[in-house]
Amino acid sequence: MSLLWLLMSVLLVESVAAMFAGRASVAGVAVGSCSGAKGAKFSVEELYGFTKKPKVTRGHCGKADKADSRKESKEKGESVLASHILEAARRVMEQRRLEMYLKECDVTMEESGMAYRNLGKSGLRVSCLGLGTWVTFGSQISDEMAESVMTVAYDSGINLFDTAEVYASGRAETTLGNILKKKGWRRSSYVVTTKIYWGGHAETERGLSRKHIIEGLRGSLTRLQLEYVDIVFANRSDINAPMEEVVRAMTFVIDQGMAMYWGTSRWNAVEIMEAYSVARQFNLVPPVCEQAEYHYFQREKVELHLPELYHKIGVGAMTWSPLACGILTGKYNNGVPQSSRAAMKGYTWLKERLCSDEGKQQLRKVKELHLLADRLSCTPAQLAIAWCLRSQGISSVLLGVSNTDQLLENINSIKVLLQLTPPLIAEIDALLGNKPQKSKKETERGQM
């Protein structure tokens, strides 16, 4: 029975690939879903989350050369899409085989509307939306509200919870740990990440020395009441710590079972590449992910530099602040509300940013983006988060919410993602006027 099913699966995969290889230039190929509702149809883009790369035609002198170039470009595009279709079909069949096996074992799979992606090119599957604790846990919201938010997030399929030793001077980790202990969820069913850099006032309690990485992570685990975190991030680079020392310390905490993976936060591409090179040179563990700020008005790093790192060394992107500290929601269109983050102690920089000429210009663009969201019958926040999710190489977008209504609104941005067609993205780019472009030197280097 199992052998027969396996043979049928292989034949089906091959037939799907053959069927679409001849007309792979069609953008929206429908593939039947085996895991959703009966009769549901999803395009390959919806199933697998890839975007078809635009065809590039280089200039030539003769007409024959141009025709050959166009033909070659077309064939290359069809070949790429055909390979994507084959991969999507294989994943569908893999999902189907898993479901049948679990059914035979009388085990049911937990279903949710959440989408999951690999963390970079590692095997770790994380929800495309994660829950962050910056500003909120242990500070802005009560522990009761934090528990409600965590519960709704987990029940909605979010399996990624992010914190840091510096958030609320450690209280964010304590609150998160108390909730996880109280809920009693299977440790294997969720991912916890923390960040190490600012741990205290003493000179040895901050930075990325081997001493602070190890001691700082031990402190985080104590506050979280966990045996390990899934990912430990180096929260900013440290010019005082040799790169080899940082990579060796991260490898040590992984070897000791204190963490599963390590990543970087607010590092530039050169620093990440150096860490990877050191890891390969000394047979150590390389970073798998970079945490970076990403929203309408902060684009260059995530759209230009991180995709190159993803393809070359497998480093993924986990992004934060998709709403630009609330600016994109429209809450600051008519001033600074007393209950907003910009009015909180320690956030004078945000208020100054809003009052600057650049901030006023951004607020004008936000109002235009609100009109676009109205056309799509979604909220400005949902459009902004969906816009972040569309980018290549992004494993997860971290949300920062102060109540359950906000969280549910943000989770529904996944539905808006399917509406972001290439023409709509082009319209947003034209409105923002800040789409990052590679310099001529960078383009030539990439073609070498």
N, C-alpha and C positions, 0 to 999 in steps of 0.2 A: 504493500500500500504506500509506504513512505518513498520507496524507490520509484514507483510509478508517478507519484506526485512530483518528485524531483525532476524526472525526465520531462514531464509536462511543463513544469516551470521554466526549464531551460529553453524548451521549444517556444514557449510564449514570449520569453524575453527576446530571443533571436528574431521572432516574427515581428515584434514591436519595432525593433531596431531596423529591420529590413523594410517594413512598411513606411517608416518615416524618413529613411535615409534619402529617398528620391525626392522628397518635397520638404526637406528640413529647413528651408528658408521661411516657412510659415511661422509667424511669431507665437501664436497661441495654440499649441497642440494639446488636445484634451486627452487625458489619461484617466481611466476609471480608478476611483479610490477604493481600496480594499479595507481601509480602517475606519472610514467615516460612515455617514448614513447611506442607506441603500440608494443606488442610482446617482450618488453625488459625483460631479465631474470637476476636475481641477486641471489647470494647464500645468505644463512641466515647470514653468516659472513659479507657480503657486506651490507645487509639490516640493520642489527642491530648492527654491529660493535663489536661482541664478538669474542673471540678466544677460541677454544676448549682446555681445560686444558689437559696436558699429563697425561696418566695413571701412577699411582705409584704402584709398586708391592713390598711389603715388604718381606724380606727373612723369610722362615720357614724351619723347619727341614725335615718333611716328604713330599713325592711326592703328597699325597692326599691333604695336606694343601696348597701346592703350586698351585695345580689345582683349589682348592676352592677359593684361593686368586685371581687367574687370572680371574675366572668366576665372582667373586664378583666385581672385579675392572671393568671388561667389562660391567656388568649390570649397575654399577653405572655411568660409562661414557655414556652409552646409555640413561639412565634416565635423566642425566643432559642435553645432547644434545636435547632429546625429549622435555624437558621443555623449552629450548631456542627456538626450532622450534614453539612450541605452542605460546610462547610470541610474536615471530616475526609475526606469522599468525594473531594474535589478533591486532597487531599494523597495519598491512596491511589493515585489515577489518575496523579498526577505521578510518584510513586515507580515505578509500573508502566511508564510511558513511558520513564523513565530507565533502568530495568533492560533493557528491550527494545533501547534505543539502544546501551547498553554491550555487550549480547550481540552485536549486529550488528558492533560494532567489535572483538569478541573480547576484551573486558575484563570481568573478574568483579569484583563488589562485595565488599568485605571485610565478613563477617557477624560480629556479636557480640551478646551478650545485653544490652549496654549501651543505655540510652535517652539521647537527645540533645535538648537544648532550645536555643532562641535565647537569647543573652545580652541580657536586657532585650528591647527592640524593635529591636535591631540585627540584622544578618543573620548574625552569627557563631554557629555551632553548637558548643556545648560539651557534654561528657558530664555527665549529671545528678549524677555523683559525680566529684570532682576529688581530686588528691593534694596535700596540704599538706606543708610541710617544717619548720614551726615545732616547736621542741624536738628533733626527731628528726635531721634531716640536719646533719652537721657537729658533732654534740653527743652525743645519746643513743645513736645506733646507729652501727655501723662503716660505712665507705664500701662495703664488700662487701655488707652487708645492704641499704644504700640502693639499690645497683644491682639487687639481687634484687627489692626492692619495686617499683622503677620498671619493671622488665621485666614483672613479673606485671601491674602496673597497665596498661601499654600494651597487652599482649597480651589483656587483658580488655576493652579498648575505652575505657579512660580516656584522654582526650586533653588534659586540663587539669592543669598542674603549677604550683603556686603557691609563691612564696618572697618574701623581702624583704631589703633591704640590711642590716637590723639582726639578722636571724636568725643566731645563733652568730657575731656580729661579722663577717658576710660569708662565713663558711665554708659555710653552707647553699647559697648561690649558687654557690660554687666547686665543691662536691660535685655539685650538680645539673648544672652546665655540663660537668664531666668525664664524667659518665655519658652525657649527650646526645651528646657528641663521640664517645665510645667506641662507643655503640650504632649511630650512623650512621643513625638514623631520618630519613625525609624531613622537612625543616623544615616543610613545608606540612601535615603530618599531625598536628601537636600544637600546643597553645596554652601559652605560658609567660607567667606574670604575676609582676610584682614590685612592691614597695611602697617608696615614698620618704618619708623623714622623718628617721630617726636614722641618720646616716652616719658620724659620728665625734665626737670630743671638742671640736673647735673650734666656736666660735659660728656660723661660716659653714658648718659641715658637718651642720647639722640644720635642720629646719623646711621651709617650702615657698616660700622665696624663689626667684626665677627662677634665681639662681646655683646653689642646691643642687639644684633639680629637674633642671637640665641636667647639672651635674657628677655628681650622685648617680646619675642614670640611666646616664651614660657609665661610671661605676665598676661598676655592676651588669652592664652588657653585657660589660665586660672579664672580670669573674669568671665570667659565664655562657658566655663565648666565643661570643656570638651577635651578629648584626648588628642585631637588633631584638627587642623583646618584643612580645607581642600586646596586652597590657594593662599600663599602668603606673598604680598606685593611689597617691593621696595618702593616706598612712598616718596619719590623724588630721588635723583642721583646725588651722590656724595663725593665732592671733589677731594675730600680728605681720606677717602677709603680706596685703596687700590682695587681695580676691577676683579683681579684674581681672588682677592680676599672676600669680596662680596659673593662671587659665584661659588667659591668653596664653602662659605657659610650657609648659603641657600641649599647647596647639595647636602651638607651635613644635616640640616633640620629635616630634609626629605628622607635621608637614610635612617634617621632616628625615629621616623614615623610621626613627626610633629606636623608635617604638611605633606600633601600629595604632589603639588606642583608649586612653581613659583613664577612670579611675573613682575612687571615693572609698572610704575605709575608716574606720569609726567616726565618720562625719559624721552630724549630725542632719538631719531633713527640711528645716528652714529653710535650713541651709547648702547643702544639695544644690540646693534651689530657687533660691537666690541664684546659685550657679554656673551653672545652666541659663539664668537670666535674663540674666546678664552675657554668656554665650556668644551668645545670640540677639540681644542689643543690638548687639554688636560683630562679628557674623558670625564667631564663633569656634567651636571644637569643644566641644560639651557632654559631660558625663560620661554613660556608658552603664550603669554598675553601681555598687552600693554593697556593700561587704563588711561583714557584721554578725554578731555572735554570736547564735546561735539554738539553743535546746534546750528541754526541758520547763520549765525554771525561768527562762528568759529569752525572753519572747514579745512584749512590747508593740510594739517597734519594727518587727519583721518582719511581724507580723500586723495592725497598725493603720495605721502610717505609710507603710511602703514600698509596699504595694499601691496606695495612692492616688497615689504618685509614678509607679508603673509605668503606671497608666492615663492620667495627665495628661501626663507628659513622657517615658515610655518607659524609665525607669531600672529595671534589673533588680536582683535580689538574689543575691549569692553568700555563702553562710553558712558559718561556721566553728564549731568546738567542738560538734558535735552530741551528743557524749557528756559534755559539761560537764567536760572535763579528766579523764575516766575515772570520774566519780562514778556515772554511769548504768549502768556495766557491773557494779557491785556489788563492785568490788575493795576499796572502802573500808568495806564493811558491818561488818567486824570489826576495824577499826583501819587504820593506815597501813603498808602493806608497805614494806620497805626498798628494793625495786626500783621503787617507784611514783614518779610525777611529784611527788607531794606531799612525798616524802622527799628530792628533789633540791635542790641549792643554788640559792637564788634563788626558790624556790616556797614560802616560809614562809606567804605569803598564802593559798595553797590549803589548807595544813594548818590554819591558823587558821579558815578558812571552814568546814572539815569539823567542827571542834570547837565552833563556835558553835551557839546554839539553833536558828537557821534551818537550819544544815547538818544537825543531827541530825533535824530534822523532814523535810528533804528525803530523807535516807537511809531514813527510815521509809516514805516514799512510793515510793522506789525498790524496796523489797522487795515492795510491792503490785504494782508494775508488772512485776516479775519473774514473778509468778503469772499475769499477763495474757499475758506472752510465752510461758509454758509452754502456755497454752491454744491459742495460735496455732502451736505447734511451731516457734518461732524463738528466737533468743537475745535477751536484753535490748538488746544493742547494735543488732541488726538492727531491732528494733521502734522504737528511738529514732531511728535514721537514716531509716527509712521514714516515721515521723511528721513529720520535717522536710521530706522530699520532697513531702509532700502539699500543702504550703502554696502558695497562689497567687503567681505572680510570681517564685518561686525558680528561678534558672537552674541553679545547681549547689551541692551541699553538699560542702565540703572535708573530707577525711578525714585524720587524723593517726595513723599506725600505726608500730609498731616492728618488725614482722616480716610475712612473707608470709601466714601463717595468719590473722592479724588482718585483713589486707587482703581476703582471699578471703571471710572471714566477713562483713565489712562490705559487700562488693559484692553479696552475696546478699540484702541488704535490699531490693533492687529487686523481688524476688519477693514480699516481705511487703507491699509497697505496695498490691498488688491486694486484700489482705485487709482493708484499713482502710476499712471501711464506715462510713457516717454514724453508725449506732448505736454502733459501736466507738469512734469518735472522741469521741462524746458521753460514753461511759463513761470514757475517759481524761481528758476535761475535768473531769468530776465528781470523779474521783480526785485530780487535781492541784489543783482549786479555784482556779485562777489565770488563767482565760481572760480576756484583756483586753477591755474594753468601751469603746466610744466614749462620751465625756461627752455630755450633752444639747446643749451648745453646739456640739460638733464635729458631731453628727448634724444639727442644724439648718443649720449652715454647708454641709454636704455636699448638702443638699436644695435649696439656693438656686440 
